[in-house]
């Protein structure tokens, strides 16, 4: 299978290349999962550390579950979180993140989108906790703006998400010490 270099129309400025888009969305998803558990304080962090460890002992799992229960996490919430991780087709470190990584992501999202509260709200709606689908976000927008048809709302949500992810990509790379041009497939093709 040949992966496309870009999503959307070729040469669009506000669109990331495919691998760039996958990378930033992965970072935002793990930030959203972290934020979903973070509301349980130390217990959520304990669970994230458990997921990050290479060897998971029964006693560590029982201790993490006990802390989550005391912090107010219901069995249903925990089941949804674990099911989401298990249903992922590829298991990787993008399923969770440490507090330090989440703080970096949170700092970048806050700094970059400070002047764009609408984009910040869409990023939060899409990625925080369970996260909403683009269709759900479009339905909410259609309720707020009844003069727009659902298809218009879907298009706007798609463009706004793409724009916000594009705005976050370079600062996120800088924060994580990643070369932002590393996914440039066009450079590889020119050198071959």
For each residue, the residues with C-beta under 8 A, 3 or more apart:
1:
2:
3: 18 19
4: 7 18
5: 17 18 185 186
6: 9 10 11 12 15 16 17 18
7: 4 15 16 17 18 21 162
8: 12 15 162
9: 6 12 15
10: 6
11: 6
12: 6 8 9 15
13:
14: 159 162 163 166
15: 6 7 8 9 12 21 162 166
16: 6 7 20 21 24 162 165 166 169
17: 5 6 7 20 21 183 184 185
18: 3 4 5 6 7 21 22
19: 3 22 23 183 185
20: 16 17 23 24 169 183
21: 7 15 16 17 18 24 25 165
22: 18 19 25 26
23: 19 20 26 27 169 183
24: 16 20 21 27 28 165 168 169 172
25: 21 22 28 29 165
26: 22 23 29 30 92 94
27: 23 24 30 31 94 105 172 176
28: 24 25 31 32 105 109 123 126 127 165 168
29: 25 26 32 33 94 127 131
30: 26 27 33 34 93 94 95 96 97 101 102 105
31: 27 28 34 35 97 101 102 105 106 109 127
32: 28 29 35 36 127 128 129 131
33: 29 30 36 37 81 84 85 95 96 97
34: 30 31 37 38 44 48 96 97 99 101 102
35: 31 32 38 39 102 106 128 129
36: 32 33 39 44 81 128 129 130
37: 33 34 40 43 44 45 47 48 73 81
38: 34 35 41 44 45 102
39: 35 36 44
40: 37 43 44 67 68 71 72 73
41: 38 44 45 71
42: 45 46 67 71
43: 37 40 46 47 64 67 68 70 71 73
44: 34 36 37 38 39 40 41 47 48 68 71 73
45: 37 38 41 42 48 49 99
46: 42 43 49 50 63 64 67 68
47: 37 43 44 50 51 64 67 68
48: 34 37 44 45 51 52 96 97 98 99
49: 45 46 52 53 98
50: 46 47 53 56 60 61 64
51: 47 48 85 95 96
52: 48 49 93 96 98
53: 49 50 56 60
54:
55:
56: 50 53 60 61
57: 60 61
58: 61 62
59: 62 63
60: 50 53 56 57 63 64
61: 50 56 57 58 64 65
62: 58 59 65 66
63: 46 59 60 66 67
64: 43 46 47 50 60 61 67 68
65: 61 62 68 69 78
66: 62 63 69 70
67: 40 42 43 46 47 63 64 70 71
68: 40 43 44 46 47 64 65 71 73 78
69: 65 66 73
70: 43 66 67
71: 40 41 42 43 44 67 68
72: 40
73: 37 40 43 44 68 69 77 78
74: 77 78
75: 78 79
76: 79 80
77: 73 74 80 81
78: 65 68 73 74 75 81 82
79: 75 76 82 83
80: 76 77 83 84 130
81: 33 36 37 77 78 84 85
82: 78 79 85 86
83: 79 80 86 87
84: 33 80 81 87 88 130
85: 33 51 81 82 88 91 95 96
86: 82 83
87: 83 84
88: 84 85 91 95
89:
90:
91: 85 88 95
92: 26 95
93: 30 52 96 97
94: 26 27 29 30
95: 30 33 51 85 88 91 92
96: 30 33 34 48 51 52 85 93
97: 30 31 33 34 48 93 101 102 105
98: 48 49 52 101 102
99: 34 45 48 102 103
100: 103 104
101: 30 31 34 97 98 104 105 176
102: 30 31 34 35 38 97 98 99 105 106
103: 99 100 106 107
104: 100 101 107 108 175 176
105: 27 28 30 31 97 101 102 108 109 172 175
106: 31 35 102 103 109 110
107: 103 104 110 111 175
108: 104 105 111 112 168 171 172 175
109: 28 31 105 106 112 113 120 123 168
110: 106 107 113 114 120
111: 107 108 114 171
112: 108 109 167 168 171
113: 109 110 116 117 119 120 123 164 167 168
114: 110 111 120
115:
116: 113 119 120 164 167
117: 113 120 121
118: 121 122 160
119: 113 116 122 123 160 163 164 167
120: 109 110 113 114 116 117 123 124 164
121: 117 118 124 125
122: 118 119 125 126 137 157 160 161 164
123: 28 109 113 119 120 126 127 161 164 165 168
124: 120 121 127 128
125: 121 122 128 131 132 137 140
126: 28 122 123 131 132 134 137 161
127: 28 29 31 32 123 124 131
128: 32 35 36 124 125 131
129: 32 35 36
130: 36 80 84
131: 29 32 125 126 127 128
132: 125 126 136 137 140
133: 136 137
134: 126 137 138 154 157 158 161
135: 138 139 154
136: 132 133 139 140
137: 122 125 126 132 133 134 140 141 157
138: 134 135 141 142 150 153 154 156 157
139: 135 136 142 143 150 153
140: 125 132 136 137 143 144
141: 137 138 144 145 148 153 156 157
142: 138 139 145 146 148 149 150 153
143: 139 140 146
144: 140 141
145: 141 142 148 153
146: 142 143
147:
148: 141 142 145 152 153 156
149: 142 152 153
150: 138 139 142 153 154
151: 154 155
152: 148 149 155 156
153: 138 139 141 142 145 148 149 150 156 157
154: 134 135 138 150 151 157 158
155: 151 152 158 159
156: 138 141 148 152 153 159 160
157: 122 134 137 138 141 153 154 160 161
158: 134 154 155 161 162
159: 14 155 156 162 163
160: 118 119 122 156 157 163 164
161: 122 123 126 134 157 158 164 165
162: 7 8 14 15 16 158 159 165 166
163: 14 119 159 160 166 167
164: 113 116 119 120 122 123 160 161 167 168
165: 16 21 24 25 28 123 161 162 168 169
166: 14 15 16 162 163 169
167: 112 113 116 119 163 164 171
168: 24 28 108 109 112 113 123 164 165 171 172
169: 16 20 23 24 165 166 172 173 180
170: 173 174 180
171: 108 111 112 167 168 174 175
172: 24 27 105 108 168 169 175 176 178
173: 169 170 176 178 179 180
174: 170 171 177 178 180
175: 104 105 107 108 171 172
176: 27 101 104 172 173
177: 174
178: 172 173 174 182
179: 173 182
180: 169 170 173 174
181: 184 187
182: 178 179
183: 17 19 20 23
184: 17 181 187 188
185: 5 17 19 188 189
186: 5 189 190
187: 181 184 190 191
188: 184 185 191 192
189: 185 186 192
190: 186 187
191: 187 188
192: 188 189
